[in-house]
């Protein structure tokens, strides 16, 4: 795969932009009561509560300088009704302040097979907010793609973080190599499935004549690829060749 380097500054800037867009969607008249098509069991109010709880939890543990597991988030703290908007504003501002000053190299716990550093949470909060911004916009009749570079990094996060951590929602008995290709940025990924095992292959180390013997190739915008991996859109929005069931094995949502 071609993996560009992203930094704390990139992720914090993305969090600012995506958070502002989420707030605009959630703040529309009567939006809180709307059901979310991409998360049918949730309303926009539920999205705001979920994000706010997560923001407070991350802000509370990420700067401790230790890698021990923090206490779980308190899901009962969030208010209901329109009060959730001002409460979300406070939680969002709290998180931005915490991440803005935080050294990304500071030791910090995370749930994935990743280096235990604070930068995990800069990245994670940017992508969590981006996907739920898309959810909220879909509920209110808007539809803006996730910015291409951010979406490309989000695809990498699914493949190098979510899936190796065991957070797969698709079948666990598939075998073969899947190639994902973003059509709007210079990014491609190759993933080898071995039943429950999964490996993100580093294509930059391969010679031109080497082959992965791909069983499935899927191409589309980075945003569509990411949203398909999260189960927000069907894989048929992509140009797919080969065994589509291997794509289903990459779903994390």
N, C-alpha and C positions, 0 to 999 in steps of 0.2 A: 504494500500500500504506500501511497504518498501521504506522509503525515506532516503538515505544516506545523510550525511551533506557535502555540498560542500562549498568552501571558495573562497574568492577573489583570492587567489594564484592559485587555480585550474582553475578558469575562465580566468585569465590573461594568464596563461600558454597555455590554449586552444586557446585563441585569437592569441597568438604568432604563434602557430603551424598552425592553420587554415588560418591565414592571409598569412603566408609564402607560403602555398600550393596554395592558391588562386592566389597569385602573379605569381607563377611559371606557372600555367595554363594560366592565362591571358597574360603572357609575351611571350608565344610561337608565332612563326612566323605566321602572318595573323590570329591569334586567335581572335582579337577584332571584326572582321567582322562576325564571325560565329554566327549562331542563336543557341539559347539554347533550346534543346529539352524539358526540364522540365519547361521552361518559354517561350513558342513559340513566344510570341510577343517581346521578348528581344534578343539582341545580347550580347556577352561577354563584349563589350564596355558599354552597358547599365548596366550590372551588376557592372562593376567597377565604373561607375558614381553614381549609386544608393548607393553603399557602401561608397564611398568617401563623398557624401553629408551627409549621416547618421553619419559617423564618425565625421565630423566637427561639426555637430549640437549637438551631444552628448558631445563632448569635450568642447563645448562652454557653455553648461548649467549645466552639472552634478556637477561641483564644486562650484556652487553658494551658497550652504548651505541653500536654501529655497525650499519650495514645490509648489510655484506658477508655473503655466504653462509657459514655455518659448515661445519665438517667433517661428513660424514654420520654418522648414529648407528651405534654398534657393536652389531650384533645378536648377536655371539658372547659378550657379557659376561654374559648372564643364565644363572643356574644352572638345573638341571632337577630334577624331582621336588618334594618338599615344601619343599625349601630355597627355592623360588621365592617362597613366601609372605613369609618374613622379608625377603628381598631386595626384594620389591615394597613392603613396609612402609617400608623405608629410602628407596627411590626416591620414593615418594609423599610422605613427610615432607619430603624434600629439595625437591621441586617446590613444595609448599605454602609452605614457608619462602621460596623464591625469589620466588614470585608475590605473596606477602602484602606484602613490603616494596617491591616493584618499582613505580616510577612508571610508570603506563600510557602516559604521553607520551614515555617514553625511546625514542630511536631503536632499532629492532630489525628484523632481517631477517624477512621472511616470503615464502612462495611464491606469494602471490595478488596480483591487481591491486588492492591495498589500500595505504593509508598505511602506511609502514614504521615502525610503533610497537609498543611492547611489549603494548599492550592486545589486539592480535591473538591473542597467546598465552594471555592470561587467558580469552578467549572460547573459543579452540580447545580448550584442555585441559578446560574444563567440558563441552563437547559431546562430545569424544572419549570422555571417561570415562562420560558419561551413556548413550551408545549402547552401549558395551561392558558397562556395568553391566546394561543390558537383555539383552544377549546372554548374559551369565553367569547371570542369573536364569532365563532361559528354559531353559538347560541343566540347572538343578537343580530345575525344576518350579515356579518362582515366576513371577510376572508382574505387575510394577508399571509403570504408565504413566510416561513422562517427565513431570515437572511441567509444567503448561500454559504458564506464562510462559517457562520455559527452552526448551521444545519450540518455541514460537513464534519465539524468537530463533534457534533451531537451523534452522528453515525459512528464515529470512532469510539465515543464514550459507550454507546450501546455494545459495541463489539469487544472493547478491551476492558470494560468494567461490569456492565450489567450481566451479560451472558456468562462470563467466567465466574461471576459471583453466584451463579445458579438461578438467576432471575429470568428464566426462560419460560414463556407461556406456550410455546409451540411444542410439537412432538419431539421426543428425546431419542428416537430410534433411527434417525436419518444419518446417512453416510455420503460424503462427497464434498466437493469444493464448490462454493458459491462465489461468484464475482459480482460486486456492486460497482456501478460506474455513474458518477454524477456528471450530468451533461452541461451544467452551468458553471462548474469550477473544475480545476485540474485535480481531481481526486478520484481514487479508485481503491477498492478493498477486496481482498481475497480471504475467504473464511473456510477452514476445513472442519467439517462436522464428522465426528466419530461417535455416533450415538450420543451419550451424555457428555462426551468430551467435545471441546471446541477450541480452535486455535486461529488467531488472527495472523495471517502470513505476511511477512515483510517482503513485498515484491521488489523493493529497491535493492535487495541483495541478490536478485536473480539475474542471470545472464539472459540476453535477448532470446536465445534459442530454447531456454527452459520453458516448460509448460506445466500448469497446474492440473491439466486434464479436467477443466471445469465442467460440471454437470448442469449448472444453472448460471445464467447471466441475466442481470436485471439492471436496466438503465433508466434514469429519470433525473429530474432536478434533485438537488440535495435535500430540499424541503420535502418533496414527495417521498424520497427514500427514507428519510428519518421518520416521517409520520406513518409510513407503512410499517416500519419496524416497531413503532409504538401502538400499532393497531388502530390508528386514527383514520386511515384510508386503506382501501383494499389494495393488494399487490397488483391488481389489474390496471391501476393508473400508471404502471411502469411498463416499459418494453421488456418483456420477459421471453427468454429462450431457454428451453430445457425443462427440468423437473421442478414445477412450482412448489411442490411440497417441501423442498429444501429451504425455500424462502420462509415458509411457515415456521420452520424450526428455528428461525432467527428472531421471531417475535418476542418482545419483552413486555408488551402491553396489549 
